[in-house]
């Protein structure tokens, strides 16, 4: 998902990115799932000039993560044979 500054539209962001350094144009997506699948398979550096990125604050964003536990070996080593 692309975060935009207030007052900016996705079309303006697309045009700005494509003109800045021969970047590929970001396609239009029919759904968030379609956009997710696209970005899972494509590197954003070909589409976005991250050197011109700006920090944004999202004060109303709520956490959507779930805690999980991972049990890892204390020292890395070859797998034990049974």
C-alpha positions in Angstrom: 0.0 0.0 0.0 1.4 3.4 -0.9 1.0 6.1 1.8 0.2 9.6 0.5 0.5 13.0 2.0 -2.8 14.8 2.6 -4.0 16.4 -0.6 -2.1 14.1 -2.9 -3.8 11.6 -5.2 -2.4 8.3 -6.3 -2.4 9.5 -9.9 -0.1 12.4 -8.9 2.1 10.1 -7.0 2.4 7.7 -10.0 3.3 10.6 -12.4 5.8 12.1 -10.0 7.5 8.7 -9.5 7.6 7.8 -13.1 9.0 11.1 -14.3 11.8 11.3 -11.6 14.1 8.6 -12.9 12.6 6.5 -15.6 10.7 4.4 -13.1 8.0 2.0 -14.1 4.4 3.2 -13.8 2.6 1.6 -10.8 -0.4 -0.3 -12.2 -4.0 0.3 -11.1 -5.3 -2.3 -8.7 -8.9 -3.6 -8.4 -8.5 -4.6 -4.8 -6.1 -4.5 -1.9 -5.5 -8.3 -2.3 -4.5 -7.7 -6.0 -2.1 -5.0 -4.9 -0.6 -7.3 -2.2 0.0 -10.0 -4.7 1.7 -7.6 -7.0 4.1 -6.2 -4.4 4.9 -9.7 -3.2 6.4 -10.4 -6.6 7.9 -7.0 -7.5 10.7 -4.9 -6.0 9.4 -1.4 -5.2 12.7 0.2 -6.2 11.8 -0.1 -9.8 8.6 1.8 -9.2 9.3 4.3 -6.4 12.2 6.7 -5.9 12.8 6.1 -2.2 15.3 8.9 -2.1 12.4 11.4 -2.3 10.3 9.6 0.4 8.9 11.6 3.2 8.0 10.5 6.7 4.3 10.5 7.6 2.6 10.1 11.0 -0.4 7.8 11.2 -1.8 8.6 14.7 -5.1 6.6 14.2 -3.4 3.4 13.0 -4.2 0.5 15.2 -1.9 -2.5 15.7 -3.1 -5.6 13.8 -0.3 -7.9 14.8 -0.6 -11.0 17.0 2.2 -12.2 19.3 3.8 -15.5 18.6 6.5 -17.6 20.4 9.4 -19.1 18.6 11.7 -21.7 20.2 15.2 -21.4 18.7 18.3 -23.4 19.6 20.7 -21.5 22.0 23.7 -22.1 19.7 23.5 -22.6 15.9 24.8 -25.9 14.7 24.1 -28.8 12.5 20.7 -30.5 12.9 20.6 -33.4 15.3 20.1 -36.9 13.8 17.6 -39.2 15.4 
